[in-house]
Amino acid sequence: MIMIDNNLILYLPFDDPDGNTAYDFSKNRADAALTLGACFTTDAKIVKALSLNRGEATTSVVLPFGSDFTMSFYAMTDKRKMGWMLNYNALNTYQEQWLDVSPGKYAFFVFVKSGSVFKVFKDNELVYNQTLLGTPVGFSFNDEDLEESNAFIDDLRIFNVAKSVTEILELSAETDVEYYVNGVNFKDYGVYVSKHSGLIGGLAQKDSLTVNWEDYHGRVRDKKNKRFKERTITLDCFIEAQSRSAYVRAVMAFLAQWQKDGTQRLKVEYDGKAKPLVYEVDLTDETNPSETWGRYNDELMVGTFQLKLVEDEPVKRVLRHISATANSVSTITLTTVKMVNIYWGDGNMTSNVSGTNTTVTHTYTDAGEYDIIITGVIEKITAMTTNDIVIWDNLR
């Protein structure tokens, strides 16, 4: 479970599976509808982006003009200028600005309303800082094609607070790859990953039905309905602490996460938070850190070790449940002839789900973000509806 940013009122990363819905990753879940040709594209700043393609992406969230707000996004166009405008009720009353951009390259824009002051940042440089003419009633952002823009938008966020300059810099900061076990960042234990294998890539196939005819060359092997073996993940890690005693405590606390009953949740955020890699794994091999004891107790201690993890059910569909209130309910209705297991992301699971229009629900005691994993022969799910976000249709 990840805590929710209650000031984030709209978050459209546009990293969704192809379709006509852009999922909102904020607490409001005000998903945007893509119409009139708007679609997702891999020509993105992060994973995917919104190609307006002369269309629209419509959401119920509006800018809170009567209070403070911050809006940020990446934008790209084939034009040489992009501009914004604030409109007011009075006739011919507005504020606007046109900015030079590099065609075919993403620029990062941030708009901040703080009291009666409006600020604009482009690529983290302050380019506008003026007093508002009153309370705005509308905002627009355009390239030079005012009627039918073909621009690209990525990672749009709206907050109901005015962000500081430091916080604005954090919005576009390049981040490290983050590893989590049961929702806790490895770094909280002083653990860092220097190398990995097995997180992505082809899985080994299980043996299929094979016939060797004596009077034919070679063999006849069933090449339909392929099934795959378990996934093996190896993480080369190092752990550091400020003293020998702190080192021992950190090692014991970190390994204790992997020694609980059942499977443990491994999550890897490699490019933002909206499309992580998630696994239900088990630590089956021994883990023996190699270290050299410091001469004194207060010296920096560093140890190296390998985590060898096994994911028994490697083919999965991944959803995300987001709620700002306690006792929220996730609902999944699916049709499948093959049984699937559902790991709810809070340590609970529902096993052997199958049938036609079978509905399964789960109540989350605490508010937060939860990644749900559905494992099994995912390709045999012929229909599924849910009130949650679909992160991955088929991750293996």
Secondary structure as the mmCIF struct_conf table of DSSP 4:
data_model
#
loop_
_struct_conf.conf_type_id
_struct_conf.id
_struct_conf.beg_label_comp_id
_struct_conf.beg_label_asym_id
_struct_conf.beg_label_seq_id
_struct_conf.end_label_comp_id
_struct_conf.end_label_asym_id
_struct_conf.end_label_seq_id
STRN STRN1 ILE A 2 ILE A 2
TURN_TY1_P TURN_TY1_P1 ASN A 6 ASN A 7
STRN STRN2 LEU A 8 LEU A 12
HELX_LH_PP_P HELX_LH_PP_P1 ASP A 16 PRO A 17
BEND BEND1 ASP A 18 ASN A 20
STRN STRN3 THR A 21 ALA A 22
BEND BEND2 SER A 26 SER A 26
TURN_TY1_P TURN_TY1_P2 LYS A 27 ASN A 28
HELX_LH_PP_P HELX_LH_PP_P2 ASP A 31 ASP A 31
STRN STRN4 ALA A 32 THR A 35
TURN_TY1_P TURN_TY1_P3 LEU A 36 GLY A 37
STRN STRN5 CYS A 39 THR A 41
BEND BEND3 THR A 42 THR A 42
BEND BEND4 ALA A 44 VAL A 47
STRN STRN6 ALA A 49 SER A 51
TURN_TY1_P TURN_TY1_P4 ASN A 53 ARG A 54
STRN STRN7 GLU A 56 THR A 58
BEND BEND5 SER A 60 SER A 60
TURN_TY1_P TURN_TY1_P5 PHE A 65 GLY A 66
BEND BEND6 SER A 67 SER A 67
STRN STRN8 PHE A 69 MET A 76
BEND BEND7 ASP A 78 ARG A 80
STRN STRN9 LYS A 81 ASN A 87
BEND BEND8 ASN A 89 ALA A 90
TURN_TY1_P TURN_TY1_P6 LEU A 91 ASN A 92
STRN STRN10 TYR A 94 ASP A 100
TURN_TY1_P TURN_TY1_P7 PRO A 103 GLY A 104
BEND BEND9 LYS A 105 LYS A 105
STRN STRN11 ALA A 107 SER A 114
TURN_TY1_P TURN_TY1_P8 GLY A 115 SER A 116
STRN STRN12 VAL A 117 LYS A 122
TURN_TY1_P TURN_TY1_P9 ASP A 123 ASN A 124
STRN STRN13 GLU A 125 THR A 131
BEND BEND10 LEU A 133 GLY A 134
STRN STRN14 GLY A 138 ASP A 143
BEND BEND11 GLU A 144 GLU A 144
BEND BEND12 GLU A 147 GLU A 148
STRN STRN15 PHE A 152 PHE A 159
BEND BEND13 ASN A 160 VAL A 161
HELX_RH_AL_P HELX_RH_AL_P1 VAL A 165 LEU A 171
TURN_TY1_P TURN_TY1_P10 SER A 172 SER A 172
STRN STRN16 GLU A 178 VAL A 181
TURN_TY1_P TURN_TY1_P11 ASN A 182 GLY A 183
STRN STRN17 VAL A 184 ASN A 185
HELX_RH_3T_P HELX_RH_3T_P1 PHE A 186 TYR A 189
TURN_TY1_P TURN_TY1_P12 GLY A 190 GLY A 190
STRN STRN18 VAL A 191 SER A 197
BEND BEND14 GLY A 198 GLY A 201
HELX_LH_PP_P HELX_LH_PP_P3 GLY A 202 ALA A 204
STRN STRN19 GLN A 205 GLN A 205
HELX_LH_PP_P HELX_LH_PP_P4 LYS A 206 ASP A 207
STRN STRN20 THR A 210 VAL A 211
TURN_TY1_P TURN_TY1_P13 GLU A 214 ASP A 215
BEND BEND15 TYR A 216 GLY A 218
STRN STRN21 VAL A 220 ARG A 221
BEND BEND16 LYS A 224 ASN A 225
STRN STRN22 PHE A 228 PHE A 228
STRN STRN23 ARG A 231 ALA A 241
BEND BEND17 GLN A 242 SER A 243
HELX_RH_AL_P HELX_RH_AL_P2 ARG A 244 TRP A 258
TURN_TY1_P TURN_TY1_P14 GLN A 259 GLN A 259
BEND BEND18 LYS A 260 GLY A 262
STRN STRN24 GLN A 264 GLU A 269
BEND BEND19 TYR A 270 LYS A 275
STRN STRN25 LEU A 277 LEU A 283
BEND BEND20 ASP A 285 ASP A 285
STRN STRN26 SER A 290 GLU A 291
BEND BEND21 ARG A 295 TYR A 296
TURN_TY1_P TURN_TY1_P15 ASN A 297 ASP A 298
BEND BEND22 GLU A 299 GLU A 299
STRN STRN27 MET A 301 GLU A 311
BEND BEND23 ASP A 312 GLU A 313
STRN STRN28 LYS A 316 SER A 323
BEND BEND24 ALA A 324 THR A 325
TURN_TY1_P TURN_TY1_P16 ALA A 326 ASN A 327
STRN STRN29 SER A 328 TYR A 343
BEND BEND25 GLY A 345 GLY A 347
STRN STRN30 MET A 349 TYR A 364
BEND BEND26 THR A 365 ASP A 366
STRN STRN31 GLY A 368 THR A 375
BEND BEND27 GLY A 376 GLY A 376
HELX_RH_3T_P HELX_RH_3T_P2 ILE A 378 LYS A 380
STRN STRN32 ILE A 381 THR A 386
BEND BEND28 ASN A 387 ASP A 388
STRN STRN33 ILE A 389 LEU A 395
#
